[in-house]
Amino acid sequence: MKSLRTFAALFATAAATLALPSAILIPLGLLPPTAARAAAPDPDQVATNKIRDLSGVLKVVQADFDELAKIGRDFRTTYRFKEMSLAYKNPNKTRLEARILGAAIVLVFNGDTKMVKAPFRKEVRNIFGQAGQKKNLLDLGVFARDYLTTDWKATYQRADGTLQVYRLTQRNTDSRAFEIVWVNPRTAVTEKRQSFSGTGHLRMELRYKNAVQAAPGVFIPTRIEVYNQEGKLGGVQEMRSLKVNAGVSDDKFATS
């Protein structure tokens, strides 16, 4: 990542290059605040709060299990489920359901509670302070206020063309793992996301593409590509049967 350069450093470099007479240079301390340092975008103003609920089907259209295994065994296992039905409801409630050999496996994330339900097995546990364990709109490529308020803190880093780059750090934990996201401020779509370990090593990169306007002012990517730490494409998922703000029952997110 390129290091940030302050306005003061750029000002000094420009002055030296142009060799302007010192008499006409305005002392930096006298510049108006907006001129001395451009205000960083407010992530809460960029992030969307227009999604009340969402449903759809995530379908695996491409998978290289050897490349996925370099990210992690659990990640590789996820792509063995060819289809997963998905439901989301604000704030921070997500349900994933897949079938294998005719049996249903259900994962529910409701606030700080995670439930895993499979034939003859059910596990419910508290995942407070474990933002990386949760599934929500972040995983769908949507920059949303609900998870920024509760689980992730967004810090503006820089502009990259028309995109805004933010560093996401986990709240309520001493974990040093973090995410870097490239956000389109017009659509609140995270067009690219890089996940880093606590030691700063790149784990994977996700690219969110083919965004559609699924409801007034609501944009959802319909293609998710995952690349491992070597930059090799591991898998592709597509969103099908997408519905936004059409109504999803609270019953879907019961964990008891």
C-alpha positions in Angstrom: 0.0 0.0 0.0 1.3 3.5 -0.8 1.9 5.6 2.2 -0.3 8.7 2.6 1.3 12.0 1.9 0.0 15.0 3.9 -1.0 18.2 2.3 1.9 19.9 4.1 4.4 17.5 2.4 2.9 18.1 -1.0 2.9 21.8 -0.5 6.6 21.8 0.5 7.5 19.7 -2.5 5.6 21.9 -4.9 7.2 25.0 -3.5 10.7 23.6 -3.8 10.0 22.5 -7.4 8.6 25.8 -8.5 11.3 27.8 -6.6 8.7 30.4 -5.6 10.0 33.4 -3.8 9.5 33.0 -0.1 7.8 36.4 0.1 4.7 35.2 -1.8 4.4 31.8 0.0 1.5 31.8 2.5 2.5 30.3 5.8 0.7 26.9 6.1 -0.6 27.8 9.5 -2.5 30.8 8.0 -4.4 28.7 5.4 -8.1 28.1 6.1 -8.6 24.6 7.5 -10.3 23.4 4.3 -7.3 24.5 2.3 -4.7 23.2 4.7 -6.2 19.7 4.7 -9.1 18.4 2.7 -11.8 16.8 4.9 -11.8 13.1 4.8 -15.1 11.5 3.7 -17.4 10.4 6.5 -17.9 6.7 6.1 -21.4 7.0 7.7 -22.4 9.3 4.9 -21.0 7.0 2.2 -22.4 3.7 3.7 -26.0 2.8 2.9 -28.9 2.4 5.4 -31.5 1.7 2.7 -31.6 -2.1 2.9 -34.3 -3.3 5.3 -34.1 -6.9 4.1 -32.7 -9.0 1.3 -33.0 -12.5 0.0 -31.5 -14.5 -2.8 -29.5 -17.6 -3.8 -25.7 -17.7 -4.0 -24.7 -20.1 -6.7 -21.1 -21.4 -7.2 -20.3 -21.1 -10.9 -16.5 -21.7 -10.7 -14.3 -23.3 -8.1 -10.6 -24.3 -7.9 -10.3 -26.2 -4.6 -6.5 -26.3 -4.7 -6.4 -22.5 -4.9 -9.2 -22.1 -2.3 -7.3 -24.4 0.1 -4.5 -21.8 0.3 -7.0 -19.4 1.9 -8.2 -22.0 4.4 -9.8 -25.4 4.8 -13.1 -23.9 5.9 -13.2 -21.5 3.0 -12.7 -24.4 0.6 -15.6 -26.3 2.2 -17.9 -23.4 1.7 -17.5 -23.7 -2.1 -18.6 -27.3 -2.0 -22.1 -26.1 -1.4 -23.2 -25.4 -5.0 -26.1 -23.2 -3.8 -26.9 -21.4 -0.6 -30.2 -19.6 0.0 -29.6 -16.3 1.8 -31.7 -14.0 3.9 -30.7 -10.7 5.6 -32.6 -8.3 7.8 -31.5 -5.1 9.3 -29.7 -4.8 11.7 -27.1 -7.6 11.3 -29.3 -10.6 10.9 -28.3 -13.2 8.3 -29.4 -16.7 7.5 -27.6 -19.1 5.2 -29.1 -22.5 4.2 -27.6 -25.2 2.0 -28.4 -28.9 1.4 -26.0 -31.8 1.1 -27.1 -35.3 0.4 -30.6 -34.1 1.0 -29.9 -32.8 4.5 -30.2 -29.1 5.4 -27.5 -27.2 7.1 -28.5 -23.8 8.5 -26.4 -21.0 9.8 -28.0 -18.0 11.5 -26.2 -14.9 12.7 -28.4 -12.6 14.8 -26.5 -9.8 16.4 -23.8 -11.4 18.6 -25.4 -14.9 18.4 -24.4 -17.6 15.9 -26.4 -20.8 15.4 -25.3 -23.8 13.4 -28.0 -26.4 12.8 -27.4 -29.8 11.0 -29.1 -33.2 11.3 -28.8 -34.4 14.9 -26.7 -31.4 15.9 -27.4 -27.8 17.0 -24.9 -25.3 18.4 -25.5 -21.8 19.6 -22.7 -19.5 20.8 -21.9 -15.9 21.6 -19.5 -14.3 19.1 -19.4 -10.8 20.6 -16.1 -9.2 19.6 -15.5 -11.6 16.7 -16.5 -9.6 13.7 -14.6 -11.9 11.4 -16.8 -14.8 12.4 -20.0 -13.0 11.3 -21.7 -13.0 7.9 -23.5 -9.9 6.8 -23.7 -7.3 4.1 -19.9 -6.9 4.2 -19.6 -10.3 2.6 -22.0 -9.3 -0.2 -20.0 -6.3 -1.2 -22.3 -3.7 0.4 -20.8 -0.8 2.5 -23.5 -0.6 5.2 -24.1 1.4 8.3 -25.3 -1.5 10.5 -22.0 -3.5 10.7 -20.0 -0.3 10.7 -21.9 0.8 13.8 -21.6 -2.5 15.7 -18.6 -4.6 14.4 -16.3 -2.6 12.2 -14.7 0.8 12.4 -14.0 2.4 9.1 -11.0 4.8 8.7 -10.6 6.7 5.5 -7.2 6.0 3.8 -7.1 7.6 0.4 -8.8 8.0 -3.0 -8.1 5.5 -5.7 -9.6 7.1 -8.9 -13.3 7.4 -8.2 -13.2 4.9 -5.3 -12.7 5.6 -1.7 -10.3 3.3 0.3 -11.1 2.5 3.9 -9.4 0.4 6.5 -11.8 -1.7 8.6 -10.7 -2.7 12.1 -12.7 -4.9 14.4 -14.5 -3.4 17.4 -14.7 -4.8 20.9 -11.6 -7.0 20.5 -7.8 -6.9 20.6 -7.6 -8.7 17.3 -5.3 -6.9 14.8 -6.8 -8.5 11.7 -8.2 -5.9 9.3 -9.8 -5.3 5.9 -9.1 -2.8 3.2 -12.1 -2.0 1.1 -12.5 0.0 -2.1 -15.9 1.7 -2.0 -17.8 3.3 -4.8 -19.4 6.3 -3.0 -22.1 6.6 -5.6 -23.5 3.1 -5.1 -22.1 2.1 -1.6 -20.7 -1.0 -3.3 -17.4 -2.4 -2.1 -15.8 -3.1 -5.5 -12.7 -4.7 -4.0 -11.8 -6.0 -0.5 -8.6 -7.4 0.9 -8.4 -9.4 4.1 -5.3 -9.3 6.2 -4.2 -11.3 9.2 -3.2 -9.8 12.5 0.4 -9.9 11.4 -0.4 -7.9 8.2 -0.2 -10.8 5.8 -2.7 -10.8 2.9 -5.2 -13.7 3.2 -7.4 -13.2 0.2 -9.0 -10.6 -2.1 -12.6 -10.4 -3.1 -13.9 -8.5 -6.1 -17.6 -7.6 -6.3 -18.9 -7.0 -9.8 -22.0 -6.6 -12.0 -23.9 -4.5 -9.5 -27.6 -4.0 -10.1 -30.1 -1.5 -8.7 -32.3 -3.9 -6.8 -34.4 -1.2 -5.2 -34.5 2.6 -5.4 -31.0 3.8 -4.4 -29.9 0.2 -3.5 -27.1 -1.4 -5.5 -26.1 -5.1 -5.0 -23.2 -6.9 -6.7 -24.3 -10.1 -8.4 -20.8 -11.6 -9.0 -18.3 -12.3 -6.3 -14.7 -13.4 -7.2 -12.3 -14.7 -4.6 -8.5 -14.7 -5.1 -6.0 -16.3 -2.7 -2.9 -14.6 -1.4 -1.0 -15.5 -4.5 -3.5 -13.7 -6.7 -4.9 -16.9 -8.1 -8.7 -17.1 -8.8 -10.2 -19.6 -6.4 -13.9 -19.3 -6.9 -16.8 -17.4 -8.3 -20.3 -17.0 -6.9 -23.3 -15.4 -8.5 -26.4 -13.9 -6.9 -29.6 -15.2 -8.2 -33.3 -14.5 -7.4 -32.4 -11.3 -5.7 -35.1 -9.4 -3.8 -34.5 -6.3 -1.7 -37.0 -4.7 0.8 -39.7 -7.2 -0.2 -40.2 -8.4 3.4 -38.4 -11.2 5.3 -39.9 -12.7 8.4 -38.1 -12.4 11.8 -38.8 -16.1 12.3 -36.0 -17.0 9.9 -33.4 -15.6 12.3 -34.5 -17.4 15.4 -31.6 -19.1 17.3 -33.4 -20.7 20.2 
